[in-house]
């Protein structure tokens, strides 16, 4: 068996300072928090959880926990705890909330990622659950047979399935699927300042190659990650009509987003240096490429598009990696999605949000209209009713719409405020449907926060079937703010600056579902897929071939539609519309929201003259058998 010291990193790994676990423990031992600083941390945690944490009533009920009593006990026992014990116990209290939004982030000297240089993924092969190495870090020189594609059978002598389950029990996932997903990822890659650090200095890995069993020893190493996800204090580019501070629109699992960026850095470094294609205006669909293969994008960190051949036909595949734009260009992201949709086949689209930890809620909910013929109802949000949130709603302008109901709760005893959307309904319906073919949404247990909200909206508006590779999404239903953001805004609150780079994040307002599930919290419950496809070995090694085939079957069951129109002046305050339809039997025409015409249609062109002038918004809704199936709108 290879010894830990025999596995080294080449000098050009590009990771900055890399430490072994013993070296890292020595590094973090310097500059511990004083007793007074620990008390400040505990006081601030108690205020966040007790006064503003949106899910406290739900978490107490669903997980039988009492985090406030746990914090009081920890304060009582402070004198007996070492630095490490203090951080571990406080981490466990936060992890016990089963909420990836609400985090205790250790002092800045803990910043970094522990990694083994391999990445594991789960699949089902011949009816059996297996764990394969799917990625390796090229700069690790060790066992030459430990490569992508090998099956891991044991982890430190423990059968791999039991090891994954044991590791998952240490994580904060809201449901079993989410916990297992987090536990599996942290087997080989974890953020040291947001997860409990590895207990081991190395891992003994048992694996199979061609039916032969091998064993090797892989050391944990820690690198100081320069990868950061920031919540900007200035307003990013937002759709017209959204006048909300940027950090009030963020819903994101920070650990998943950071891990996504680190995985790209470790396992796909070439993608970081690849020049994005230049942005081009959308073209008519007739110009769309039809050959299978990639469709270049100018936003490769967030999007990946391709055309895939399946046994059921040729379809588009659009992967959305994140709703958090590092350059804050939300409009640029939305415009690029629109452009890519115009280049993908109209017969059907696989919309893939696996591993998307969220980001800007407006980016996620705005996108829904691109795929829906009906109007989108954004999810409403609630504060928990406490003196703290009432004070916050009095102080911060963006929260004042909730103030009256929070004050009223003193009399009514209501646990939550009124549920209100974060922005006007017209904002998330200002563009309308762009893709009129059938759409299948692919999810997994790492879809979280804004991505959870997107998946819930997709299902609640009945846009298409949700095809899950796991039995639930991550179930994060809130927008999140940092302790520092709250401290800055809540000028009459009791928040104080945290010491030595300690940070905290908290779920501030919980989200509720709409449609047939109206009023149901998204937190913990998540989005249960309409169909389940467990990833196969072929999926892991052949670009999701079986997953695309399963999605293709669902797409082939549904009818593509076509509804487009052009507009020209036809005299004083009149517009002549040329409407092109496919699989649409009638249309209704609206000008500035008012109905003005209706007409039967056949496949091809139909002309109508309607009242209207330059600057008006015309919306056409298409029906088949009395059901709304397509829509198109534009400002003329």
C-alpha positions in Angstrom: 0.0 0.0 0.0 1.3 3.4 -0.9 2.2 5.6 2.1 0.7 9.1 2.4 4.0 10.9 1.9 4.5 9.1 -1.5 1.7 11.1 -3.0 2.9 14.6 -3.8 1.7 17.5 -5.8 3.6 18.8 -8.8 4.8 22.3 -8.6 2.5 23.7 -11.3 -0.8 22.7 -9.6 -1.9 26.3 -9.4 -3.6 25.9 -6.1 -1.5 28.2 -3.9 -0.5 27.0 -0.5 -1.2 23.3 -0.1 -0.9 21.6 3.3 -1.2 18.1 4.6 -3.8 17.6 7.4 -1.1 17.7 10.2 0.2 20.9 8.7 -3.3 22.4 8.4 -4.0 21.6 12.1 -0.9 23.4 13.1 -1.9 26.4 10.9 -5.3 26.7 12.5 -4.0 26.4 16.0 -2.5 29.9 15.8 -4.6 32.8 16.9 -7.5 31.2 18.7 -10.6 33.1 19.8 -10.6 34.5 23.4 -13.3 33.6 25.8 -14.9 37.0 25.3 -14.8 36.5 21.5 -16.4 33.1 21.8 -19.3 34.7 23.8 -19.8 37.4 21.1 -20.1 34.6 18.5 -22.6 32.7 20.7 -24.6 35.9 21.4 -24.8 36.7 17.7 -25.8 33.2 16.8 -28.6 33.3 19.3 -29.9 36.6 17.9 -29.9 35.3 14.4 -31.6 31.9 15.2 -33.9 33.2 17.8 -35.0 36.5 16.2 -34.8 36.3 12.4 -34.3 32.7 11.4 -37.3 32.0 9.1 -37.6 28.2 9.6 -37.2 27.9 13.4 -40.8 26.7 14.0 -40.6 24.2 11.1 -37.2 22.8 12.1 -38.2 22.3 15.7 -41.2 20.3 14.5 -39.6 18.3 11.7 -36.2 17.5 13.3 -37.1 17.6 17.0 -34.3 20.1 17.8 -33.8 23.0 20.2 -30.9 25.1 18.8 -31.4 27.9 21.3 -31.1 25.6 24.3 -28.0 24.0 22.6 -26.4 27.5 22.3 -27.2 28.1 26.0 -25.5 24.8 27.0 -22.5 25.6 24.8 -22.1 29.0 26.5 -22.4 27.3 30.0 -19.6 24.8 29.0 -17.3 27.3 27.3 -14.6 27.1 30.0 -14.1 23.4 29.4 -13.8 23.5 25.6 -10.7 23.8 23.5 -10.7 26.0 20.4 -11.4 23.0 18.2 -14.2 21.6 20.4 -15.9 25.0 20.5 -16.0 25.3 16.7 -17.0 21.6 16.2 -19.9 21.9 18.7 -21.1 25.2 17.2 -20.9 23.8 13.7 -23.0 20.8 14.9 -25.7 23.1 16.2 -25.9 24.9 12.8 -25.7 21.6 10.9 -28.4 20.2 13.1 -30.8 22.8 11.5 -30.7 20.8 8.3 -30.5 24.1 6.4 -27.8 24.8 3.9 -28.7 28.5 3.9 -28.0 29.0 7.6 -24.3 28.6 8.3 -21.6 29.1 10.9 -18.4 30.0 8.9 -15.2 29.5 10.9 -12.5 32.2 11.3 -10.6 33.2 8.2 -7.6 31.0 9.1 -9.8 28.0 8.4 -10.5 29.1 4.8 -9.7 26.3 2.3 -10.8 23.1 0.8 -9.8 19.6 1.8 -9.5 17.3 -1.1 -8.3 13.9 -2.1 -7.7 14.5 -5.8 -10.5 12.1 -6.8 -14.3 12.6 -7.2 -16.9 9.9 -6.5 -20.4 9.6 -8.0 -23.2 7.2 -7.5 -24.8 5.1 -10.2 -27.0 2.0 -10.5 -25.5 -0.8 -12.6 -27.3 -4.1 -13.1 -29.7 -3.2 -10.3 -26.9 -2.6 -7.8 -25.8 0.8 -6.3 -22.1 1.5 -7.2 -19.7 4.3 -6.6 -17.3 5.2 -9.4 -14.3 7.5 -9.5 -15.4 9.9 -12.3 -12.7 12.6 -12.0 -9.1 12.8 -11.0 -6.7 15.7 -10.3 -3.9 15.5 -12.9 -1.3 16.9 -10.5 -1.5 14.1 -8.0 1.2 11.5 -8.6 0.2 8.2 -6.9 -1.5 5.0 -7.8 -1.6 4.9 -11.6 -4.5 2.5 -11.6 -6.8 4.8 -9.5 -8.3 6.5 -12.6 -11.7 7.6 -13.8 -14.1 4.7 -14.2 -12.9 2.4 -11.4 -15.4 1.2 -8.8 -14.7 2.0 -5.2 -15.9 -0.8 -2.9 -14.6 0.1 0.6 -13.6 3.3 2.4 -11.1 2.8 5.3 -12.3 -0.8 5.4 -16.0 0.1 5.6 -18.3 -0.9 2.7 -18.7 2.2 0.6 -22.5 2.5 1.0 -22.2 2.5 4.8 -19.4 5.0 4.6 -21.4 7.4 2.5 -24.4 7.1 4.9 -22.2 7.7 7.9 -20.7 10.8 6.3 -24.1 12.0 5.3 -25.3 11.9 8.9 -22.8 14.7 9.6 -24.3 17.0 7.0 -27.1 19.5 6.9 -29.3 18.3 4.0 -33.0 18.9 4.5 -34.0 15.4 3.5 -32.4 12.0 3.1 -31.6 12.5 -0.6 -30.0 15.9 0.1 -28.0 14.6 3.0 -26.7 11.7 0.9 -25.7 14.0 -1.9 -23.9 16.3 0.5 -22.2 13.4 2.3 -21.0 11.9 -0.9 -19.5 15.1 -2.2 -17.7 15.7 1.2 -16.2 12.2 1.0 -13.5 13.7 -1.3 -14.0 17.5 -1.4 -15.1 19.7 1.4 -15.0 23.4 2.5 -13.1 23.3 5.8 -14.7 26.4 7.2 -18.3 25.3 6.5 -18.1 21.6 7.1 -16.6 19.6 9.9 -12.9 18.9 8.9 -11.7 15.3 8.1 -10.8 13.3 11.2 -8.3 11.3 9.2 -4.9 12.3 7.7 -5.5 9.8 4.9 -8.1 7.5 3.4 -7.6 3.8 2.5 -9.5 3.2 -0.7 -10.3 -0.2 -2.0 -11.4 -0.4 -5.6 -11.8 -2.7 -8.6 -10.1 -2.6 -12.0 -11.2 -5.3 -14.5 -12.4 -7.6 -11.7 -9.2 -7.3 -9.7 -9.3 -5.6 -6.3 -6.7 -3.0 -5.4 -6.1 -0.9 -2.3 -4.3 2.4 -2.0 -3.8 5.2 0.5 -4.8 8.7 -0.4 -3.8 11.7 1.8 -6.1 14.5 2.6 -4.7 17.9 1.5 -5.9 21.4 2.1 -5.5 24.3 -0.3 -6.3 27.9 0.4 -9.0 28.6 -2.1 -9.1 31.9 -3.8 -12.5 31.0 -5.1 -15.1 33.2 -3.5 -18.8 33.9 -4.1 -19.7 37.4 -3.1 -23.0 39.1 -2.5 -22.4 42.5 -4.1 -23.5 45.6 -2.2 -24.3 47.4 -5.4 -27.3 46.6 -7.5 -26.4 44.2 -10.4 -28.0 44.5 -13.8 -31.6 43.5 -13.2 -34.7 43.3 -15.4 -36.6 46.6 -15.5 -39.0 47.0 -12.6 -36.8 45.3 -9.9 -35.8 47.9 -7.4 -34.5 45.7 -4.6 -31.0 45.5 -3.1 -29.0 42.7 -4.6 -28.5 40.7 -1.4 -32.2 40.8 -0.8 -32.7 38.7 -3.9 -30.1 35.9 -3.2 -31.1 32.4 -2.4 -28.0 30.1 -2.6 -26.3 27.1 -0.9 -22.9 28.7 -0.6 -21.1 25.4 0.0 -22.5 23.8 -3.2 -21.6 26.9 -5.3 -18.1 27.1 -3.9 -17.6 23.3 -4.4 -18.9 23.7 -8.0 -16.2 26.3 -8.7 -13.5 24.3 -7.0 -14.4 21.1 -8.9 -14.1 23.1 -12.2 -10.7 24.4 -11.1 -9.4 20.9 -10.0 -10.9 18.7 -12.7 -11.6 20.9 -15.7 -9.0 23.7 -15.5 -9.0 24.1 -19.3 -12.6 25.4 -19.1 -11.5 28.3 -17.0 -9.1 29.6 -19.7 -11.3 28.9 -22.7 -12.4 32.1 -24.3 -16.2 32.4 -24.4 -17.8 32.9 -27.8 -18.8 36.4 -28.7 -22.4 37.2 -28.0 -24.6 37.5 -31.1 -28.2 38.6 -31.6 -30.8 35.9 -31.6 -31.5 34.5 -35.1 -34.8 33.1 -36.5 -35.2 29.5 -35.6 -34.8 28.5 -39.3 -31.1 29.3 -38.8 -30.7 26.9 -35.9 -28.1 24.2 -36.2 -29.5 20.7 -36.3 -26.4 18.5 -36.1 -25.7 16.9 -32.7 -23.0 18.6 -30.8 -22.2 21.6 -28.6 -23.7 25.0 -29.1 -21.1 27.7 -28.1 -22.1 30.1 -25.3 -20.6 33.4 -24.1 -21.4 32.5 -20.5 -19.7 29.1 -20.0 -19.5 29.4 -16.2 -23.3 29.4 -16.0 -24.5 27.6 -19.2 -23.8 24.7 -21.5 -25.9 23.9 -24.5 -25.8 21.1 -27.0 -27.9 19.1 -29.4 -28.3 15.5 -28.6 -29.5 12.5 -30.6 -31.6 10.0 -28.6 -33.6 6.9 -29.7 -36.7 9.1 -29.5 -35.4 12.0 -31.6 -33.1 15.0 -31.7 -33.5 17.5 -28.9 -31.8 20.4 -27.2 -29.9 20.0 -23.9 -29.4 23.2 -21.8 -27.5 22.9 -18.6 -27.8 25.7 -16.1 -25.0 25.3 -13.6 -25.9 28.3 -11.4 -28.2 31.3 -11.0 -25.3 33.3 -9.4 -23.6 35.5 -11.9 -20.1 36.4 -10.7 -20.1 39.4 -12.9 -23.5 40.5 -11.6 -24.8 40.6 -15.2 -28.2 39.0 -14.7 -29.6 40.6 -17.8 -26.6 39.2 -19.8 -27.4 35.7 -18.4 -31.1 35.9 -19.4 -30.3 37.3 -22.8 -27.8 34.4 -23.4 -30.4 31.8 -22.4 -32.8 33.4 -24.9 -30.2 33.3 -27.6 -29.4 29.6 -27.0 -33.1 28.7 -27.0 -33.4 30.2 -30.5 -30.6 27.8 -31.7 -31.9 24.6 -30.2 -34.2 22.2 -32.0 -37.9 23.1 -31.6 -38.9 19.4 -31.1 -38.0 19.4 -27.4 -35.6 20.6 -24.7 -33.9 18.9 -21.8 -33.5 21.6 -19.2 -30.9 20.4 -16.8 -30.3 22.1 -13.4 -28.4 19.3 -11.5 -25.9 20.6 -9.0 -27.3 24.1 -9.2 -27.1 25.6 -5.7 -29.1 28.7 -6.6 -28.2 32.4 -6.7 -30.3 35.3 -7.7 -34.0 34.5 -7.2 -35.1 37.0 -9.9 -32.8 35.2 -12.4 -34.5 31.9 -11.7 -38.1 33.1 -11.6 -37.7 35.4 -14.6 -36.5 32.4 -16.7 -39.8 30.4 -16.1 -41.8 32.6 -18.5 -39.5 31.6 -21.4 -41.0 28.1 -21.3 -44.6 28.7 -20.2 -47.6 29.8 -22.3 -49.3 31.0 -19.1 -48.4 33.8 -16.8 -46.0 33.1 -14.0 -46.9 33.6 -10.4 -43.7 34.3 -8.4 -43.4 32.5 -5.1 -44.3 34.7 -2.1 -42.0 35.1 0.9 -42.7 35.4 4.7 -40.8 36.6 7.8 -41.2 34.6 11.0 -43.0 36.9 13.5 -40.7 38.1 16.2 -39.7 41.4 17.8 -36.5 41.2 15.8 -38.1 40.9 12.4 -40.6 43.6 13.2 -37.7 45.9 14.0 -36.0 44.9 10.9 -39.1 45.6 8.7 -39.2 49.1 10.3 -35.6 49.9 9.6 -34.9 48.4 6.1 -36.9 49.9 3.2 -37.0 46.7 1.2 -38.8 44.9 4.1 -41.4 47.5 5.0 -44.1 45.8 2.9 -44.2 43.1 5.6 -44.2 45.6 8.5 -48.0 45.8 9.0 -48.6 42.1 9.3 -45.6 41.6 11.6 -47.0 44.3 13.9 -50.4 42.7 13.7 -49.0 39.3 14.7 -48.6 40.7 18.3 -52.4 40.7 18.5 -53.2 37.7 16.3 -50.4 35.4 17.5 -49.6 34.5 13.9 -46.3 32.7 13.5 -45.5 34.3 10.1 -46.1 37.5 8.3 -48.1 38.0 5.2 -46.6 36.2 2.2 -45.5 38.7 -0.5 -43.4 38.3 -3.7 -40.0 39.9 -3.9 -40.9 41.9 -7.0 -43.9 42.9 -9.2 -45.7 40.0 -11.0 -45.4 41.9 -14.3 -41.6 41.7 -14.1 -41.5 37.9 -14.4 -44.0 38.1 -17.3 -42.5 40.9 -19.3 -40.9 38.8 -22.0 -43.3 35.8 -22.3 -42.7 32.4 -23.8 -39.7 32.0 -26.1 -39.4 28.2 -26.4 -42.7 26.5 -27.5 -41.5 22.9 -27.8 -42.0 20.4 -24.9 -39.6 20.8 -22.0 -38.4 18.3 -19.4 -36.7 19.5 -16.3 -33.9 17.4 -14.8 -33.2 17.8 -11.1 -31.1 16.2 -8.4 -30.6 16.5 -4.6 -28.2 19.4 -4.9 -30.7 21.7 -6.6 -31.1 24.2 -3.9 -32.6 27.6 -3.0 -33.2 29.7 -6.1 -32.9 26.5 -8.1 -35.4 24.8 -5.8 -37.7 27.8 -6.4 -37.2 27.4 -10.2 -38.0 23.7 -10.0 -41.1 24.3 -7.9 -42.3 27.0 -10.3 -41.7 24.7 -13.2 -43.8 22.0 -11.6 -46.4 24.3 -10.1 -47.1 26.0 -13.5 -47.3 22.6 -15.2 -44.7 23.5 -17.8 -43.6 19.9 -18.2 -42.5 16.8 -16.3 -39.8 16.9 -13.7 -37.3 14.1 -14.2 -35.2 13.5 -11.1 -32.0 11.5 -10.8 -32.7 11.5 -7.0 -36.0 11.4 -5.1 -36.0 15.0 -4.1 -34.4 18.4 -4.6 -32.3 19.9 -1.8 -35.4 21.6 -0.4 -34.0 25.1 0.3 -37.0 27.5 0.5 -35.7 30.9 1.5 -33.7 33.9 0.6 -30.5 34.3 2.6 -28.5 37.2 4.0 -25.2 37.4 5.9 -24.8 38.5 9.5 -22.7 41.5 8.2 -25.4 42.6 5.8 -28.0 42.5 8.6 -25.7 44.3 11.0 -25.1 47.1 8.5 -28.8 47.6 7.7 -30.5 46.8 11.0 -29.2 50.0 12.7 -31.2 49.7 15.8 -30.6 46.0 16.2 -28.2 44.2 18.6 -25.8 42.7 16.0 -22.1 43.3 16.6 -19.1 42.7 14.4 -17.9 39.1 14.5 -14.2 38.4 15.4 -11.4 37.1 13.4 -13.2 36.5 10.1 -16.1 34.5 11.6 -19.2 34.8 9.4 -22.8 33.6 9.6 -25.6 33.3 7.1 -29.3 33.0 7.9 -32.5 32.1 6.0 -34.4 35.4 6.4 -37.7 34.9 4.6 -39.2 31.5 3.7 -40.8 30.9 0.3 -44.2 29.2 -0.3 -45.3 27.3 -3.4 -48.1 28.3 -5.8 -50.5 26.5 -8.1 -52.1 23.3 -6.7 -49.6 23.4 -3.9 -50.3 26.9 -2.9 -49.1 27.8 0.6 -46.9 24.7 1.0 -43.4 25.6 2.3 -40.5 24.6 0.0 -38.1 24.1 2.9 -37.4 20.5 3.9 -40.2 19.3 1.5 -38.5 20.3 -1.8 -39.7 19.2 -5.2 -40.5 15.6 -5.7 -39.9 14.6 -9.3 -42.7 13.3 -11.5 -40.4 10.6 -12.9 -37.3 9.1 -11.4 -34.2 8.0 -13.4 -31.3 6.8 -11.3 -28.0 7.6 -13.0 -26.4 4.6 -14.7 -22.7 3.7 -15.2 -23.3 4.7 -18.9 -24.5 8.1 -17.7 -21.3 8.7 -15.7 -18.9 7.7 -18.5 -20.9 8.6 -21.7 -22.2 12.1 -21.1 -25.6 11.1 -19.6 -26.6 8.9 -22.5 -29.3 7.0 -20.6 -30.6 10.1 -18.9 -31.0 11.8 -22.3 -32.8 8.8 -23.6 -35.2 8.8 -20.6 -35.8 12.5 -21.1 -36.3 11.9 -24.9 -39.1 9.5 -24.2 -40.9 12.1 -22.2 -40.4 14.8 -24.9 -41.6 12.5 -27.7 -44.9 12.0 -25.8 -45.6 15.7 -26.1 -46.5 18.0 -29.0 -44.2 20.8 -30.2 -46.1 24.1 -30.9 -45.3 27.1 -33.0 -46.7 30.6 -32.5 -44.9 33.7 -33.9 -46.1 37.0 -35.3 -44.9 40.1 -37.0 -46.6 43.5 -36.7 -46.9 46.4 -39.1 -48.7 49.7 -39.0 -52.1 49.6 -40.8 -53.4 53.1 -40.6 -54.2 55.3 -37.6 -53.9 53.3 -34.4 -54.1 49.9 -36.1 -51.7 47.1 -36.5 -51.6 44.3 -39.1 -50.5 41.0 -37.6 -49.1 38.1 -39.5 -49.3 35.1 -37.2 -47.5 31.9 -38.0 -48.8 28.8 -36.1 -48.2 25.1 -35.8 -50.4 22.7 -33.9 -52.5 25.7 -32.7 -56.2 25.8 -33.6 -57.1 29.3 -32.4 -55.6 32.5 -31.0 -56.6 35.3 -28.7 -55.0 38.7 -29.1 -54.4 41.2 -26.3 -53.1 44.7 -26.6 -51.8 46.2 -23.3 -53.5 43.4 -21.4 -57.0 44.0 -23.0 -58.6 41.4 -25.3 -59.1 42.7 -28.9 -59.5 39.8 -31.2 -59.9 36.0 -31.6 -59.5 33.8 -34.6 -59.4 30.2 -35.7 -56.0 29.2 -37.2 -54.5 26.4 -39.3 -50.9 25.5 -39.6 -49.3 28.3 -41.6 -50.0 32.1 -41.6 -53.1 34.0 -40.5 -53.5 37.8 -40.8 -55.4 40.0 -38.4 -55.8 43.7 -38.0 -56.2 44.9 -34.5 -56.2 48.3 -32.7 -52.8 49.3 -31.6 -50.0 51.9 -31.9 -46.2 52.0 -31.6 -45.1 51.3 -28.1 -48.1 49.0 -27.3 -47.5 45.4 -26.0 -49.2 42.8 -28.0 -49.7 39.3 -26.6 -51.1 36.4 -28.6 -52.2 33.2 -26.8 -52.6 30.0 -28.8 -55.1 27.2 -28.0 -55.6 23.6 -29.0 -58.7 21.7 -27.9 -59.5 24.6 -25.6 -56.2 24.4 -23.8 -53.6 27.2 -23.7 -50.6 25.7 -25.4 -48.4 28.6 -26.7 -47.9 32.3 -26.4 -45.9 35.1 -27.9 -45.6 38.7 -27.0 -43.7 41.8 -28.0 -43.7 45.5 -27.7 -44.4 47.0 -31.2 
